[in-house]
Amino acid sequence: MSDISQDLEQAIQSLITEGKEPSVALIKSRLTSPLPMPLIIKALQAWKKNAKVPKIEKTSPTFTTEQRIAQLEQQVATLTARLTALESKD
């Protein structure tokens, strides 16, 4: 998990410093990494209400058991194919 609130806060502050009214599009253009629009909207709404960006953390997606099994099966198939190719070179 990484805290992205600081990145949002910096984007908003840079806009204010330039005398611009923060908007979703302007904030999005100032971010160093892409964020989903709902997070940007939430941060902008909170900033307009309290002059503060709420703490927002970016988490890695969680997979269902079926998704994890499918991913592992694909990985095993790929590794098996690579192993077969390596063994055939001998």
N, CA, C and O atoms as a MOPAC input file, in Angstrom:
PM7 MOZYME 1SCF
protein

 N      0.83500 1    -1.18200 1     0.00000 1
 C      0.00000 1     0.00000 1     0.00000 1
 C      0.88000 1     1.24500 1     0.00000 1
 O      1.92300 1     1.30300 1     0.65100 1
 N      0.42400 1     2.22100 1    -0.74400 1
 C      1.16600 1     3.47400 1    -0.74500 1
 C      0.19900 1     4.62700 1    -0.53200 1
 O     -0.92600 1     4.61400 1    -1.03000 1
 N      0.65000 1     5.61000 1     0.20600 1
 C     -0.17200 1     6.77100 1     0.51200 1
 C     -0.09800 1     7.74400 1    -0.65200 1
 O      0.98100 1     8.24100 1    -0.97100 1
 N     -1.22700 1     8.02400 1    -1.29100 1
 C     -1.24700 1     8.92500 1    -2.43500 1
 C     -1.84400 1    10.27500 1    -2.09300 1
 O     -1.96500 1    11.14100 1    -2.96000 1
 N     -2.21600 1    10.46000 1    -0.84400 1
 C     -2.79600 1    11.73200 1    -0.41700 1
 C     -1.82600 1    12.88400 1    -0.63000 1
 O     -2.23500 1    13.97600 1    -1.02400 1
 N     -0.56200 1    12.65200 1    -0.37600 1
 C      0.44000 1    13.70300 1    -0.52100 1
 C      0.55000 1    14.14500 1    -1.97600 1
 O      0.69900 1    15.33500 1    -2.25400 1
 N      0.47700 1    13.20300 1    -2.89500 1
 C      0.53600 1    13.52500 1    -4.31800 1
 C     -0.66200 1    14.39200 1    -4.71700 1
 O     -0.51900 1    15.36300 1    -5.46000 1
 N     -1.83900 1    14.02600 1    -4.21200 1
 C     -3.04200 1    14.82000 1    -4.48800 1
 C     -2.92900 1    16.21600 1    -3.87500 1
 O     -3.28300 1    17.21100 1    -4.50800 1
 N     -2.44000 1    16.27900 1    -2.65200 1
 C     -2.27800 1    17.56000 1    -1.96100 1
 C     -1.31600 1    18.46700 1    -2.72900 1
 O     -1.57800 1    19.66100 1    -2.87600 1
 N     -0.21700 1    17.91600 1    -3.21600 1
 C      0.75400 1    18.70600 1    -3.97300 1
 C      0.15200 1    19.22300 1    -5.27900 1
 O      0.39900 1    20.36100 1    -5.67900 1
 N     -0.63900 1    18.37500 1    -5.93800 1
 C     -1.27400 1    18.79600 1    -7.18600 1
 C     -2.22800 1    19.95900 1    -6.93500 1
 O     -2.23300 1    20.93300 1    -7.68700 1
 N     -3.02600 1    19.86200 1    -5.89300 1
 C     -3.97000 1    20.93000 1    -5.56500 1
 C     -3.22500 1    22.20200 1    -5.17100 1
 O     -3.58300 1    23.29200 1    -5.61600 1
 N     -2.20500 1    22.07000 1    -4.35100 1
 C     -1.44500 1    23.24600 1    -3.91700 1
 C     -0.74100 1    23.94000 1    -5.08200 1
 O     -0.65900 1    25.16800 1    -5.11700 1
 N     -0.23900 1    23.16600 1    -6.02600 1
 C      0.42900 1    23.79200 1    -7.16900 1
 C     -0.56700 1    24.58300 1    -8.01500 1
 O     -0.22400 1    25.62300 1    -8.57500 1
 N     -1.79500 1    24.08800 1    -8.10400 1
 C     -2.82800 1    24.81700 1    -8.84000 1
 C     -3.19100 1    26.11900 1    -8.12900 1
 O     -3.33500 1    27.16400 1    -8.76300 1
 N     -3.33600 1    26.04600 1    -6.81800 1
 C     -3.68100 1    27.23300 1    -6.02300 1
 C     -2.57200 1    28.27300 1    -6.12800 1
 O     -2.83900 1    29.46700 1    -6.25500 1
 N     -1.32400 1    27.80800 1    -6.07300 1
 C     -0.17800 1    28.70300 1    -6.17200 1
 C     -0.19800 1    29.46800 1    -7.50200 1
 O      0.19100 1    30.63500 1    -7.56600 1
 N     -0.65200 1    28.79500 1    -8.54900 1
 C     -0.73300 1    29.42800 1    -9.86600 1
 C     -1.99800 1    30.26400 1   -10.03600 1
 O     -2.20600 1    30.87700 1   -11.08300 1
 N     -2.84500 1    30.28900 1    -8.99800 1
 C     -4.07200 1    31.07000 1    -9.05700 1
 C     -5.19700 1    30.38500 1    -9.81100 1
 O     -6.15100 1    31.03900 1   -10.23200 1
 N     -5.09500 1    29.09500 1    -9.98100 1
 C     -6.12600 1    28.33500 1   -10.69500 1
 C     -7.05000 1    27.63700 1    -9.70500 1
 O     -6.62000 1    27.22700 1    -8.62700 1
 N     -8.30800 1    27.50600 1   -10.07100 1
 C     -9.28600 1    26.78300 1    -9.26900 1
 C     -9.08800 1    25.29000 1    -9.54100 1
 O     -9.19100 1    24.86100 1   -10.69100 1
 N     -8.80500 1    24.48700 1    -8.50500 1
 C     -8.60800 1    23.04900 1    -8.72400 1
 C     -9.86300 1    22.39000 1    -9.29500 1
 O    -10.97600 1    22.63000 1    -8.82700 1
 N     -9.66500 1    21.57200 1   -10.29400 1
 C    -10.74200 1    20.77600 1   -10.88100 1
 C    -10.21400 1    19.36300 1   -11.07600 1
 O     -9.01100 1    19.12000 1   -10.98000 1
 N    -11.11100 1    18.44500 1   -11.34700 1
 C    -10.70600 1    17.04900 1   -11.52000 1
 C     -9.68800 1    16.93900 1   -12.66200 1
 O     -8.66100 1    16.27600 1   -12.52000 1
 N     -9.97600 1    17.58200 1   -13.77800 1
 C     -9.08100 1    17.49200 1   -14.93900 1
 C     -7.70900 1    18.10000 1   -14.64000 1
 O     -6.68200 1    17.52300 1   -14.99600 1
 N     -7.69300 1    19.25900 1   -13.99000 1
 C     -6.41100 1    19.89400 1   -13.68200 1
 C     -5.60600 1    19.07300 1   -12.68200 1
 O     -4.39000 1    18.93700 1   -12.81700 1
 N     -6.28700 1    18.52800 1   -11.68200 1
 C     -5.59100 1    17.68900 1   -10.69300 1
 C     -5.01700 1    16.45500 1   -11.38400 1
 O     -3.86000 1    16.09500 1   -11.16900 1
 N     -5.83100 1    15.81400 1   -12.21300 1
 C     -5.38400 1    14.60600 1   -12.91300 1
 C     -4.15200 1    14.89500 1   -13.76200 1
 O     -3.25000 1    14.06200 1   -13.85000 1
 N     -4.10800 1    16.07400 1   -14.38900 1
 C     -2.96700 1    16.41300 1   -15.24000 1
 C     -1.69300 1    16.64800 1   -14.42800 1
 O     -0.59400 1    16.55200 1   -14.97300 1
 N     -1.82200 1    16.95200 1   -13.14800 1
 C     -0.65200 1    17.23700 1   -12.30700 1
 C     -0.12600 1    16.00700 1   -11.56700 1
 O      0.96500 1    16.05200 1   -10.99800 1
 N     -0.87600 1    14.92700 1   -11.56600 1
 C     -0.46100 1    13.73700 1   -10.80700 1
 C      0.69400 1    13.02700 1   -11.49000 1
 O      0.77700 1    12.97900 1   -12.71700 1
 N      1.57900 1    12.47900 1   -10.67900 1
 C      2.72600 1    11.75300 1   -11.21800 1
 C      2.37800 1    10.33500 1   -11.63500 1
 O      3.06100 1     9.75100 1   -12.47700 1
 N      1.31700 1     9.77200 1   -11.05200 1
 C      0.86600 1     8.44000 1   -11.44000 1
 C     -0.64700 1     8.48400 1   -11.62400 1
 O     -1.33400 1     9.22200 1   -10.91800 1
 N     -1.16800 1     7.71000 1   -12.55800 1
 C     -2.60800 1     7.75700 1   -12.82100 1
 C     -3.42400 1     7.24100 1   -11.64100 1
 O     -3.03400 1     6.28700 1   -10.96900 1
 N     -4.54900 1     7.88000 1   -11.40300 1
 C     -5.46800 1     7.47300 1   -10.33900 1
 C     -6.87100 1     7.37200 1   -10.91200 1
 O     -7.19800 1     8.06600 1   -11.87400 1
 N     -7.70200 1     6.51800 1   -10.33200 1
 C     -9.08900 1     6.44400 1   -10.78600 1
 C     -9.81500 1     7.76900 1   -10.52000 1
 O     -9.57100 1     8.43600 1    -9.51500 1
 N    -10.70000 1     8.12700 1   -11.43300 1
 C    -11.44700 1     9.38000 1   -11.30800 1
 C    -12.21000 1     9.48800 1    -9.98400 1
 O    -12.22100 1    10.56400 1    -9.38700 1
 N    -12.85300 1     8.40500 1    -9.49800 1
 C    -13.57400 1     8.54000 1    -8.22300 1
 C    -12.68700 1     8.99300 1    -7.06300 1
 O    -13.14700 1     9.72900 1    -6.18900 1
 N    -11.41800 1     8.56300 1    -7.04200 1
 C    -10.50800 1     8.99600 1    -5.97400 1
 C    -10.18500 1    10.48100 1    -6.08900 1
 O    -10.12200 1    11.19400 1    -5.08800 1
 N     -9.98300 1    10.93400 1    -7.31700 1
 C     -9.68800 1    12.35000 1    -7.52400 1
 C    -10.89000 1    13.19600 1    -7.13500 1
 O    -10.74300 1    14.23700 1    -6.49400 1
 N    -12.07500 1    12.75000 1    -7.52100 1
 C    -13.30900 1    13.47100 1    -7.17800 1
 C    -13.48700 1    13.52800 1    -5.66900 1
 O    -13.81600 1    14.57700 1    -5.11400 1
 N    -13.26800 1    12.40300 1    -5.00900 1
 C    -13.39500 1    12.34700 1    -3.54500 1
 C    -12.42200 1    13.31700 1    -2.87700 1
 O    -12.79200 1    14.03700 1    -1.94900 1
 N    -11.18500 1    13.33000 1    -3.35000 1
 C    -10.17600 1    14.22300 1    -2.77400 1
 C    -10.54000 1    15.67900 1    -3.00300 1
 O    -10.38700 1    16.50200 1    -2.10000 1
 N    -11.02000 1    16.01500 1    -4.19600 1
 C    -11.38600 1    17.39800 1    -4.50700 1
 C    -12.57800 1    17.84800 1    -3.66700 1
 O    -12.59400 1    18.96600 1    -3.15200 1
 N    -13.56700 1    16.98000 1    -3.53300 1
 C    -14.73500 1    17.32500 1    -2.70900 1
 C    -14.33100 1    17.55800 1    -1.25500 1
 O    -14.78700 1    18.51300 1    -0.62700 1
 N    -13.48400 1    16.69600 1    -0.72500 1
 C    -13.03600 1    16.84700 1     0.66200 1
 C    -12.21700 1    18.11900 1     0.81800 1
 O    -12.33800 1    18.81700 1     1.82400 1
 N    -11.38400 1    18.42300 1    -0.17300 1
 C    -10.57300 1    19.63600 1    -0.09200 1
 C    -11.45900 1    20.88700 1    -0.12400 1
 O    -11.21900 1    21.83800 1     0.62000 1
 N    -12.48300 1    20.88600 1    -0.98700 1
 C    -13.37700 1    22.04700 1    -1.06300 1
 C    -14.15700 1    22.23100 1     0.23200 1
 O    -14.46500 1    23.35600 1     0.62700 1
 N    -14.46800 1    21.13100 1     0.88000 1
 C    -15.25900 1    21.19300 1     2.11100 1
 C    -14.40600 1    21.55900 1     3.32100 1
 O    -14.81600 1    22.38200 1     4.14000 1
 N    -13.22900 1    20.95900 1     3.44200 1
 C    -12.40200 1    21.11700 1     4.64600 1
 C    -11.03500 1    21.73600 1     4.39700 1
 O    -10.26000 1    21.91200 1     5.33700 1
 N    -10.72900 1    22.06500 1     3.15900 1
 C     -9.39500 1    22.53500 1     2.77400 1
 C     -8.31300 1    21.52000 1     3.15900 1
 O     -7.19100 1    21.88700 1     3.50800 1
 N     -8.67600 1    20.24900 1     3.08600 1
 C     -7.74300 1    19.17500 1     3.43300 1
 C     -8.07000 1    17.95200 1     2.59200 1
 O     -9.23700 1    17.62200 1     2.38300 1
 N     -7.03500 1    17.28700 1     2.11500 1
 C     -7.21800 1    16.05400 1     1.35100 1
 C     -7.24900 1    14.88800 1     2.33200 1
 O     -6.36200 1    14.77800 1     3.17800 1
 N     -8.25600 1    14.01300 1     2.23600 1
 C     -8.29900 1    12.87100 1     3.16000 1
 C     -7.19500 1    11.87600 1     2.84500 1
 O     -6.65700 1    11.86100 1     1.73800 1
 N     -6.86400 1    11.05400 1     3.81600 1
 C     -5.84300 1    10.03200 1     3.60500 1
 C     -6.41700 1     8.95500 1     2.69500 1
 O     -7.42600 1     8.32300 1     3.01100 1
 N     -5.76200 1     8.76300 1     1.57200 1
 C     -6.18300 1     7.76700 1     0.59600 1
 C     -4.99400 1     6.86600 1     0.34300 1
 O     -3.88800 1     7.34400 1     0.09000 1
 N     -5.21600 1     5.57400 1     0.40800 1
 C     -4.14800 1     4.61300 1     0.17300 1
 C     -4.46300 1     3.79200 1    -1.05200 1
 O     -5.61300 1     3.43700 1    -1.31100 1
 N     -3.42800 1     3.50000 1    -1.79600 1
 C     -3.56600 1     2.67200 1    -2.97900 1
 C     -3.17100 1     1.24800 1    -2.58900 1
 O     -2.07600 1     1.02300 1    -2.07400 1
 N     -4.04500 1     0.31200 1    -2.82800 1
 C     -3.75500 1    -1.07500 1    -2.47700 1
 C     -3.65800 1    -1.90400 1    -3.74700 1
 O     -4.22400 1    -1.55800 1    -4.78500 1
 N     -2.94500 1    -2.98300 1    -3.64300 1
 C     -2.88800 1    -3.88700 1    -4.77700 1
 C     -4.18900 1    -4.69200 1    -4.80200 1
 O     -4.74300 1    -5.01700 1    -3.75200 1
 N     -4.66300 1    -5.00500 1    -5.98400 1
 C     -5.94600 1    -5.69800 1    -6.08400 1
 C     -5.89200 1    -7.08600 1    -5.44100 1
 O     -4.87500 1    -7.77600 1    -5.51100 1
 N     -6.97900 1    -7.47300 1    -4.82800 1
 C     -7.06700 1    -8.80900 1    -4.25400 1
 C     -7.80300 1    -9.70000 1    -5.24300 1
 O     -8.80000 1    -9.30100 1    -5.84500 1
 N     -7.29700 1   -10.89600 1    -5.39300 1
 C     -7.87300 1   -11.83000 1    -6.33900 1
 C     -8.70100 1   -12.88100 1    -5.61400 1
 O     -8.41600 1   -13.24100 1    -4.47200 1
 N     -9.72000 1   -13.36100 1    -6.29100 1
 C    -10.51100 1   -14.45400 1    -5.73900 1
 C     -9.68600 1   -15.73700 1    -5.85900 1
 O     -8.68300 1   -15.77900 1    -6.57200 1
 N    -10.11300 1   -16.75200 1    -5.16900 1
 C     -9.40700 1   -18.03200 1    -5.22400 1
 C     -9.34700 1   -18.54900 1    -6.66300 1
 O     -8.31500 1   -19.05500 1    -7.10400 1
 N    -10.44700 1   -18.42000 1    -7.38400 1
 C    -10.49200 1   -18.89500 1    -8.77000 1
 C     -9.50300 1   -18.12700 1    -9.64800 1
 O     -8.83900 1   -18.71300 1   -10.50300 1
 N     -9.40900 1   -16.82100 1    -9.43300 1
 C     -8.47400 1   -16.01100 1   -10.21400 1
 C     -7.03300 1   -16.38800 1    -9.90300 1
 O     -6.19200 1   -16.46600 1   -10.79900 1
 N     -6.75900 1   -16.61900 1    -8.63200 1
 C     -5.40500 1   -17.01900 1    -8.24100 1
 C     -5.04900 1   -18.37200 1    -8.83200 1
 O     -3.92800 1   -18.56100 1    -9.30400 1
 N     -5.98100 1   -19.31900 1    -8.81400 1
 C     -5.72500 1   -20.64600 1    -9.38000 1
 C     -5.47600 1   -20.53800 1   -10.87800 1
 O     -4.55200 1   -21.16500 1   -11.39800 1
 N     -6.28700 1   -19.75400 1   -11.57500 1
 C     -6.11300 1   -19.57800 1   -13.01700 1
 C     -4.75400 1   -18.95200 1   -13.32100 1
 O     -4.07700 1   -19.35500 1   -14.26800 1
 N     -4.36100 1   -17.97300 1   -12.52100 1
 C     -3.07400 1   -17.32000 1   -12.72000 1
 C     -1.92200 1   -18.30500 1   -12.48500 1
 O     -0.95700 1   -18.33600 1   -13.24800 1
 N     -2.03300 1   -19.09800 1   -11.43600 1
 C     -0.99400 1   -20.08800 1   -11.15000 1
 C     -0.93800 1   -21.17700 1   -12.22100 1
 O      0.14800 1   -21.62600 1   -12.58900 1
 N     -2.09900 1   -21.60500 1   -12.72400 1
 C     -2.12700 1   -22.60200 1   -13.78700 1
 C     -1.44700 1   -22.06400 1   -15.04500 1
 O     -0.71700 1   -22.78700 1   -15.72400 1
 N     -1.69300 1   -20.78900 1   -15.34800 1
 C     -1.04600 1   -20.17100 1   -16.50700 1
 C      0.46100 1   -20.10900 1   -16.30800 1
 O      1.22800 1   -20.35800 1   -17.23800 1
 N      0.87700 1   -19.77800 1   -15.10100 1
 C      2.30600 1   -19.70300 1   -14.79900 1
 C      2.95900 1   -21.08300 1   -14.92100 1
 O      4.06200 1   -21.20000 1   -15.45500 1
 N      2.28800 1   -22.12000 1   -14.43200 1
 C      2.82100 1   -23.47800 1   -14.53000 1
 C      2.92600 1   -23.89200 1   -16.00000 1
 O      3.91400 1   -24.50700 1   -16.40000 1
 N      1.92200 1   -23.56000 1   -16.79800 1
 C      1.95600 1   -23.90900 1   -18.21900 1
 C      3.11000 1   -23.20500 1   -18.92600 1
 O      3.80400 1   -23.80800 1   -19.74300 1
 N      3.31100 1   -21.93500 1   -18.61000 1
 C      4.40900 1   -21.17400 1   -19.21600 1
 C      5.76200 1   -21.75400 1   -18.81900 1
 O      6.64300 1   -21.92300 1   -19.66300 1
 N      5.92300 1   -22.05700 1   -17.53400 1
 C      7.18900 1   -22.62000 1   -17.06300 1
 C      7.42600 1   -24.02000 1   -17.64100 1
 O      8.56200 1   -24.37300 1   -17.95800 1
 N      6.38200 1   -24.80100 1   -17.77500 1
 C      6.51300 1   -26.13200 1   -18.36000 1
 C      6.96600 1   -26.02200 1   -19.81100 1
 O      7.82500 1   -26.78500 1   -20.25600 1
 N      6.39200 1   -25.07800 1   -20.54700 1
 C      6.78400 1   -24.89400 1   -21.94200 1
 C      8.24400 1   -24.45300 1   -22.03300 1
 O      8.97600 1   -24.91800 1   -22.90700 1
 N      8.67000 1   -23.57100 1   -21.14900 1
 C     10.06600 1   -23.12300 1   -21.15400 1
 C     11.00900 1   -24.27800 1   -20.80800 1
 O     12.07000 1   -24.42500 1   -21.41400 1
 N     10.61400 1   -25.08800 1   -19.83600 1
 C     11.43500 1   -26.23400 1   -19.43800 1
 C     11.55100 1   -27.23000 1   -20.58700 1
 O     12.63300 1   -27.75500 1   -20.84800 1
 N     10.45300 1   -27.49000 1   -21.26500 1
 C     10.46600 1   -28.40800 1   -22.40800 1
 C     11.38600 1   -27.87700 1   -23.50900 1
 O     12.14000 1   -28.63700 1   -24.11700 1
 N     11.32000 1   -26.57500 1   -23.75700 1
 C     12.17700 1   -25.97400 1   -24.78400 1
 C     13.63800 1   -26.08200 1   -24.40800 1
 O     14.48100 1   -26.36500 1   -25.26000 1
 N     13.94800 1   -25.85900 1   -23.13300 1
 C     15.33700 1   -25.97100 1   -22.67800 1
 C     15.84300 1   -27.40200 1   -22.76300 1
 O     16.98600 1   -27.63700 1   -23.15300 1
 N     14.99700 1   -28.35700 1   -22.40000 1
 C     15.40000 1   -29.75800 1   -22.43900 1
 C     15.60800 1   -30.24000 1   -23.85900 1
 O     16.45000 1   -31.10700 1   -24.09600 1
 N     14.86200 1   -29.70100 1   -24.81000 1
 C     14.98300 1   -30.13000 1   -26.20300 1
 C     16.24900 1   -29.60100 1   -26.86700 1
 O     16.66200 1   -30.11400 1   -27.90700 1
 N     16.87200 1   -28.57100 1   -26.27200 1
 C     18.11400 1   -28.02300 1   -26.82300 1
 C     19.30900 1   -28.93600 1   -26.56800 1
 O     20.32000 1   -28.84000 1   -27.26400 1
 N     19.20400 1   -29.81000 1   -25.58800 1
 C     20.33100 1   -30.70200 1   -25.24800 1
 C     20.54300 1   -31.76900 1   -26.25700 1
 O     21.44900 1   -32.58900 1   -26.10600 1

